[in-house]
Amino acid sequence: MSSRVNPPIRSKYNKDEPDEVKNLRKLYATQLSTLKELFTEWSEEDLLFAIQEASGDLEVAIDRISEGHASQWGEVKGKKTKKPHSDRSTVTQPPLDKLPPAARNTGTSERSKACMY
């Protein structure tokens, strides 16, 4: 029988995580696992801070989250660039003599006249 060395256990948590979150994770491990099952859409960090606000009391934390008294912070993501909006006043139209005959109709149709009134 050969002995096999198990690979080191890798933490699924971010190594760059703040010390405060690491400490809360250690302190409230059992409460966190329960809250993760109940509030799957919440991040672990938000749940940890909710437990901390409840002084470690699981029931109080559950009540605060359920009643909307605990807040989620969410991740801050990079700025999104906005697409420039086309302003109709700055759009230039080609001269009428360059347009095909169907597009040259400068009069209003009966339908568009009805919509204007």
C-alpha positions in Angstrom: 0.0 0.0 0.0 1.5 3.3 -1.0 1.0 6.4 1.0 -0.3 9.4 -0.8 0.2 12.9 0.3 -2.9 15.1 0.0 -2.4 18.4 -1.8 -2.6 21.5 0.4 -6.1 22.7 1.1 -6.7 25.8 -0.9 -8.9 28.4 0.5 -11.8 29.4 -1.7 -11.6 32.9 -0.3 -9.7 35.8 -1.7 -6.2 36.2 -0.3 -6.5 39.9 -0.8 -9.6 40.0 1.4 -9.4 42.6 4.2 -8.3 41.3 7.7 -11.7 42.5 9.1 -13.6 40.1 6.8 -11.1 37.2 7.5 -11.7 37.7 11.2 -15.5 37.9 10.9 -15.3 34.7 8.8 -13.5 32.9 11.6 -15.7 34.3 14.3 -19.0 33.6 12.7 -18.4 30.5 10.6 -21.4 28.6 11.8 -23.8 31.5 11.5 -22.5 32.2 8.0 -23.2 28.7 6.7 -26.8 29.0 7.9 -27.3 32.5 6.4 -25.8 31.3 3.1 -28.4 28.7 2.8 -31.3 31.1 3.6 -30.1 34.1 1.6 -28.4 32.7 -1.5 -28.5 36.0 -3.4 -26.4 37.7 -0.7 -22.6 37.8 -0.8 -20.7 36.2 2.1 -19.3 39.6 3.0 -22.7 41.2 3.3 -23.9 38.3 5.4 -20.9 38.6 7.7 -21.5 42.2 8.3 -25.2 41.5 9.0 -24.1 39.0 11.6 -21.7 41.5 13.1 -24.4 44.1 13.3 -26.5 41.6 15.1 -23.7 41.0 17.6 -23.4 37.4 16.4 -27.1 36.6 17.1 -28.2 34.4 14.2 -32.0 35.0 14.8 -31.5 38.8 15.0 -29.5 38.7 11.8 -32.2 36.7 10.0 -34.9 39.1 11.2 -32.9 42.1 10.1 -32.2 40.7 6.6 -35.8 39.5 6.2 -37.3 42.8 7.2 -35.0 44.8 5.0 -33.1 46.4 7.9 -29.7 45.0 6.8 -28.1 46.3 3.7 -26.2 44.7 0.8 -23.2 46.6 -0.5 -22.4 44.8 -3.7 -19.3 45.1 -5.7 -18.1 48.3 -7.3 -17.4 47.7 -10.9 -15.5 49.9 -13.3 -17.2 52.8 -15.0 -19.1 52.0 -18.2 -18.6 54.2 -21.1 -21.7 55.7 -22.4 -22.5 55.6 -26.1 -22.9 59.0 -27.6 -26.6 59.7 -28.3 -27.3 61.0 -31.8 -28.9 64.3 -31.6 -31.3 64.8 -34.5 -30.6 68.5 -34.7 -27.0 67.8 -35.6 -27.7 65.1 -38.1 -27.2 66.4 -41.6 -29.5 65.3 -44.5 -28.1 64.8 -48.0 -29.4 67.3 -50.6 -32.8 66.3 -52.1 -31.3 66.0 -55.6 -29.0 63.3 -54.3 -31.8 61.1 -52.9 -33.6 58.5 -54.9 -37.0 59.6 -56.2 -39.1 57.7 -53.5 -37.2 59.5 -50.8 -37.7 63.0 -52.3 -41.3 63.3 -51.4 -41.3 66.4 -49.2 -45.0 66.5 -48.7 -46.7 64.9 -45.7 -48.8 61.8 -46.2 -52.5 61.6 -45.2 -51.5 59.3 -42.3 -48.9 61.7 -40.9 -51.4 64.6 -41.3 -53.9 62.6 -39.2 -51.2 62.0 -36.5 -50.4 65.7 -36.2 -53.9 66.7 -35.2 
